[in-house]
Amino acid sequence: MENLLTIGERVRLKRKEAGFTQDKLASLTGVSRQKVTQIESNYIKPDFDFLYNFIRVCRTSYEFVLEGMETDKVRDDVKAKPILGYSELIKLVKQIKTSGSESQLDELEEMVISILERNHTLNDKVVRLGEEREKMLHLFKSNK
């Protein structure tokens, strides 16, 4: 049976199956919400960087997104492209801590923990739960 869905429609379908809003998907893939909207509306074609990260965070396959072919193969072997380096992340945490914005700090802490738990690539290294996670959590706990 021929798949009549467009790439944009398949992106929307997999995003919704993963339980992500357009804003959340944009954040996870390093693009703007407007770009996600344009891709899903078939106004623009997704670029390689978006697809690379999308496949990983939505746990789908290139075959489905590009060709509409269902496959049992989930792309766990693909590591997400770095969006924010480890040193930049530490600077951002420190900057938010000095600004005194508790809600921003709490939101950033949740993001960092989520990233660390998903073993995303940061600064060309896979950050695993362990020493790096403890360093980041220590940053949040000190002077909070």
Secondary structure, 3 states (H helix, E strand, C coil): CCCCCCHHHHHHHHHHHHCCCHHHHHHHHCCCHHHHHHHHCCCCCCCHHHHHHHHHHCCCCHHHHHHCCCCCCCCCCCCCCCCCCHHHHHHHHHHHHHHCCHHHHHHHHHHHHHHHHCCCEECCEECCCCHHHHHHHHHHHCCC
